[in-house]
Amino acid sequence: MCKVTYFVQSCPTCGRKLQVKVEYLGLEVSCQHCGASFTSQDPAMVGAPLENPVDDALHKADAFLGRGLTSTHFPAAFGPN
């Protein structure tokens, strides 16, 4: 038996909360309440584009590991900071 995974997204037209199957992520869907069509996207993943995604990922990894580094430190093989 297969488990179906959903995420919750608000309809941009009527604001009702909808359960959208993960397999429909990024696809055009329609609200079962008002009939509006929109592209499904996980609200947890929506945000402004990152200025420097590599540095952001490194800082998140450092914070997760408990180091809390304030600047990126690359090995000499990667060139200057």
Secondary structure by P-SEA (a helix, b strand, c coil): cbbbbbbbbccccccccccccccccccbbbbcccbbbbbbbcccccccccccaaaaaaaaaaaaacccccbbbbccccccc
